[in-house]
Amino acid sequence: MQTQTPPDTPRWITLTLGLAALYNIVWGAWVVLFPLSLFRLLDMPPPNYLSLWQCVGMIVGVYGVGYACAARNPVQHWAIVLVGFLGKILGPIGFMTAVIKGELPLRFGYMLLINDIIWWIPFTLILRYVYFMPRAPSKE
């Protein structure tokens, strides 16, 4: 099993995934350990089921572990980046649906800027790099 980054992988890819890992783990831990803090910061009432919000933090933290694995070998672990990218696209769609329904205030969207939107371009470029990377000939 290959775990080290291939030598021709651009350094910005491993740095980006390393930063995504660190950010997601820290943010996830913050939400799990201090679940009311974001709501206080945004002057919002806390959710009725705080443990569900803590589960969101746990999921985000687990994504961070996945990004750390992908940073070691983005070519081999491209699917982790793809799953993370899809979450970063679908999260804002779900948020906008909640805003339209009146379930969340628009100010909650500040969280999306740092959790999702800033990662769209780097994750797109990483997936593009992996997709267009030259492949070794098949052994068939």
MODELLER restraints for C-alpha pairs under 7 A, 6 or more apart:
rsr = mdl.restraints
at = mdl.atoms
rsr.add(forms.Gaussian(group=physical.xy_distance, feature=features.Distance(at['CA:3:A'], at['CA:72:A']), mean=6.18, stdev=0.5))
rsr.add(forms.Gaussian(group=physical.xy_distance, feature=features.Distance(at['CA:3:A'], at['CA:73:A']), mean=5.90, stdev=0.5))
rsr.add(forms.Gaussian(group=physical.xy_distance, feature=features.Distance(at['CA:4:A'], at['CA:72:A']), mean=5.43, stdev=0.5))
rsr.add(forms.Gaussian(group=physical.xy_distance, feature=features.Distance(at['CA:4:A'], at['CA:73:A']), mean=5.58, stdev=0.5))
rsr.add(forms.Gaussian(group=physical.xy_distance, feature=features.Distance(at['CA:5:A'], at['CA:72:A']), mean=5.14, stdev=0.5))
rsr.add(forms.Gaussian(group=physical.xy_distance, feature=features.Distance(at['CA:5:A'], at['CA:73:A']), mean=4.25, stdev=0.5))
rsr.add(forms.Gaussian(group=physical.xy_distance, feature=features.Distance(at['CA:5:A'], at['CA:74:A']), mean=6.99, stdev=0.5))
rsr.add(forms.Gaussian(group=physical.xy_distance, feature=features.Distance(at['CA:6:A'], at['CA:73:A']), mean=6.75, stdev=0.5))
rsr.add(forms.Gaussian(group=physical.xy_distance, feature=features.Distance(at['CA:13:A'], at['CA:126:A']), mean=6.39, stdev=0.5))
rsr.add(forms.Gaussian(group=physical.xy_distance, feature=features.Distance(at['CA:14:A'], at['CA:71:A']), mean=4.67, stdev=0.5))
rsr.add(forms.Gaussian(group=physical.xy_distance, feature=features.Distance(at['CA:14:A'], at['CA:72:A']), mean=6.98, stdev=0.5))
rsr.add(forms.Gaussian(group=physical.xy_distance, feature=features.Distance(at['CA:17:A'], at['CA:67:A']), mean=5.51, stdev=0.5))
rsr.add(forms.Gaussian(group=physical.xy_distance, feature=features.Distance(at['CA:17:A'], at['CA:68:A']), mean=6.54, stdev=0.5))
rsr.add(forms.Gaussian(group=physical.xy_distance, feature=features.Distance(at['CA:17:A'], at['CA:70:A']), mean=6.85, stdev=0.5))
rsr.add(forms.Gaussian(group=physical.xy_distance, feature=features.Distance(at['CA:17:A'], at['CA:71:A']), mean=5.03, stdev=0.5))
rsr.add(forms.Gaussian(group=physical.xy_distance, feature=features.Distance(at['CA:18:A'], at['CA:67:A']), mean=6.76, stdev=0.5))
rsr.add(forms.Gaussian(group=physical.xy_distance, feature=features.Distance(at['CA:18:A'], at['CA:68:A']), mean=5.73, stdev=0.5))
rsr.add(forms.Gaussian(group=physical.xy_distance, feature=features.Distance(at['CA:18:A'], at['CA:71:A']), mean=5.76, stdev=0.5))
rsr.add(forms.Gaussian(group=physical.xy_distance, feature=features.Distance(at['CA:20:A'], at['CA:64:A']), mean=6.50, stdev=0.5))
rsr.add(forms.Gaussian(group=physical.xy_distance, feature=features.Distance(at['CA:20:A'], at['CA:67:A']), mean=6.44, stdev=0.5))
rsr.add(forms.Gaussian(group=physical.xy_distance, feature=features.Distance(at['CA:21:A'], at['CA:64:A']), mean=3.86, stdev=0.5))
rsr.add(forms.Gaussian(group=physical.xy_distance, feature=features.Distance(at['CA:21:A'], at['CA:65:A']), mean=6.10, stdev=0.5))
rsr.add(forms.Gaussian(group=physical.xy_distance, feature=features.Distance(at['CA:21:A'], at['CA:67:A']), mean=4.89, stdev=0.5))
rsr.add(forms.Gaussian(group=physical.xy_distance, feature=features.Distance(at['CA:21:A'], at['CA:68:A']), mean=5.15, stdev=0.5))
rsr.add(forms.Gaussian(group=physical.xy_distance, feature=features.Distance(at['CA:22:A'], at['CA:64:A']), mean=6.43, stdev=0.5))
rsr.add(forms.Gaussian(group=physical.xy_distance, feature=features.Distance(at['CA:24:A'], at['CA:60:A']), mean=5.59, stdev=0.5))
rsr.add(forms.Gaussian(group=physical.xy_distance, feature=features.Distance(at['CA:24:A'], at['CA:61:A']), mean=5.12, stdev=0.5))
rsr.add(forms.Gaussian(group=physical.xy_distance, feature=features.Distance(at['CA:24:A'], at['CA:63:A']), mean=6.61, stdev=0.5))
rsr.add(forms.Gaussian(group=physical.xy_distance, feature=features.Distance(at['CA:24:A'], at['CA:64:A']), mean=4.62, stdev=0.5))
rsr.add(forms.Gaussian(group=physical.xy_distance, feature=features.Distance(at['CA:25:A'], at['CA:60:A']), mean=6.94, stdev=0.5))
rsr.add(forms.Gaussian(group=physical.xy_distance, feature=features.Distance(at['CA:25:A'], at['CA:61:A']), mean=4.16, stdev=0.5))
rsr.add(forms.Gaussian(group=physical.xy_distance, feature=features.Distance(at['CA:25:A'], at['CA:64:A']), mean=5.02, stdev=0.5))
rsr.add(forms.Gaussian(group=physical.xy_distance, feature=features.Distance(at['CA:27:A'], at['CA:61:A']), mean=7.00, stdev=0.5))
rsr.add(forms.Gaussian(group=physical.xy_distance, feature=features.Distance(at['CA:28:A'], at['CA:57:A']), mean=3.99, stdev=0.5))
rsr.add(forms.Gaussian(group=physical.xy_distance, feature=features.Distance(at['CA:28:A'], at['CA:58:A']), mean=5.53, stdev=0.5))
rsr.add(forms.Gaussian(group=physical.xy_distance, feature=features.Distance(at['CA:28:A'], at['CA:60:A']), mean=5.18, stdev=0.5))
rsr.add(forms.Gaussian(group=physical.xy_distance, feature=features.Distance(at['CA:28:A'], at['CA:61:A']), mean=4.35, stdev=0.5))
rsr.add(forms.Gaussian(group=physical.xy_distance, feature=features.Distance(at['CA:29:A'], at['CA:57:A']), mean=6.52, stdev=0.5))
rsr.add(forms.Gaussian(group=physical.xy_distance, feature=features.Distance(at['CA:29:A'], at['CA:61:A']), mean=6.60, stdev=0.5))
rsr.add(forms.Gaussian(group=physical.xy_distance, feature=features.Distance(at['CA:31:A'], at['CA:54:A']), mean=5.82, stdev=0.5))
rsr.add(forms.Gaussian(group=physical.xy_distance, feature=features.Distance(at['CA:31:A'], at['CA:57:A']), mean=4.97, stdev=0.5))
rsr.add(forms.Gaussian(group=physical.xy_distance, feature=features.Distance(at['CA:32:A'], at['CA:54:A']), mean=4.59, stdev=0.5))
rsr.add(forms.Gaussian(group=physical.xy_distance, feature=features.Distance(at['CA:32:A'], at['CA:57:A']), mean=5.43, stdev=0.5))
rsr.add(forms.Gaussian(group=physical.xy_distance, feature=features.Distance(at['CA:32:A'], at['CA:58:A']), mean=6.53, stdev=0.5))
rsr.add(forms.Gaussian(group=physical.xy_distance, feature=features.Distance(at['CA:35:A'], at['CA:50:A']), mean=6.98, stdev=0.5))
rsr.add(forms.Gaussian(group=physical.xy_distance, feature=features.Distance(at['CA:35:A'], at['CA:53:A']), mean=6.95, stdev=0.5))
rsr.add(forms.Gaussian(group=physical.xy_distance, feature=features.Distance(at['CA:35:A'], at['CA:54:A']), mean=6.19, stdev=0.5))
rsr.add(forms.Gaussian(group=physical.xy_distance, feature=features.Distance(at['CA:36:A'], at['CA:46:A']), mean=6.42, stdev=0.5))
rsr.add(forms.Gaussian(group=physical.xy_distance, feature=features.Distance(at['CA:39:A'], at['CA:45:A']), mean=6.33, stdev=0.5))
rsr.add(forms.Gaussian(group=physical.xy_distance, feature=features.Distance(at['CA:39:A'], at['CA:46:A']), mean=5.82, stdev=0.5))
rsr.add(forms.Gaussian(group=physical.xy_distance, feature=features.Distance(at['CA:63:A'], at['CA:84:A']), mean=6.96, stdev=0.5))
rsr.add(forms.Gaussian(group=physical.xy_distance, feature=features.Distance(at['CA:66:A'], at['CA:80:A']), mean=6.21, stdev=0.5))
rsr.add(forms.Gaussian(group=physical.xy_distance, feature=features.Distance(at['CA:67:A'], at['CA:80:A']), mean=6.85, stdev=0.5))
rsr.add(forms.Gaussian(group=physical.xy_distance, feature=features.Distance(at['CA:67:A'], at['CA:81:A']), mean=6.94, stdev=0.5))
rsr.add(forms.Gaussian(group=physical.xy_distance, feature=features.Distance(at['CA:70:A'], at['CA:77:A']), mean=4.94, stdev=0.5))
rsr.add(forms.Gaussian(group=physical.xy_distance, feature=features.Distance(at['CA:70:A'], at['CA:78:A']), mean=6.82, stdev=0.5))
rsr.add(forms.Gaussian(group=physical.xy_distance, feature=features.Distance(at['CA:70:A'], at['CA:80:A']), mean=6.57, stdev=0.5))
rsr.add(forms.Gaussian(group=physical.xy_distance, feature=features.Distance(at['CA:75:A'], at['CA:130:A']), mean=5.80, stdev=0.5))
rsr.add(forms.Gaussian(group=physical.xy_distance, feature=features.Distance(at['CA:78:A'], at['CA:127:A']), mean=6.86, stdev=0.5))
rsr.add(forms.Gaussian(group=physical.xy_distance, feature=features.Distance(at['CA:81:A'], at['CA:123:A']), mean=6.77, stdev=0.5))
rsr.add(forms.Gaussian(group=physical.xy_distance, feature=features.Distance(at['CA:85:A'], at['CA:120:A']), mean=6.88, stdev=0.5))
rsr.add(forms.Gaussian(group=physical.xy_distance, feature=features.Distance(at['CA:85:A'], at['CA:123:A']), mean=6.26, stdev=0.5))
rsr.add(forms.Gaussian(group=physical.xy_distance, feature=features.Distance(at['CA:88:A'], at['CA:116:A']), mean=4.62, stdev=0.5))
rsr.add(forms.Gaussian(group=physical.xy_distance, feature=features.Distance(at['CA:88:A'], at['CA:117:A']), mean=6.87, stdev=0.5))
rsr.add(forms.Gaussian(group=physical.xy_distance, feature=features.Distance(at['CA:92:A'], at['CA:112:A']), mean=6.60, stdev=0.5))
rsr.add(forms.Gaussian(group=physical.xy_distance, feature=features.Distance(at['CA:98:A'], at['CA:104:A']), mean=5.54, stdev=0.5))
rsr.add(forms.Gaussian(group=physical.xy_distance, feature=features.Distance(at['CA:99:A'], at['CA:105:A']), mean=5.97, stdev=0.5))
rsr.add(forms.Gaussian(group=physical.xy_distance, feature=features.Distance(at['CA:99:A'], at['CA:106:A']), mean=6.20, stdev=0.5))
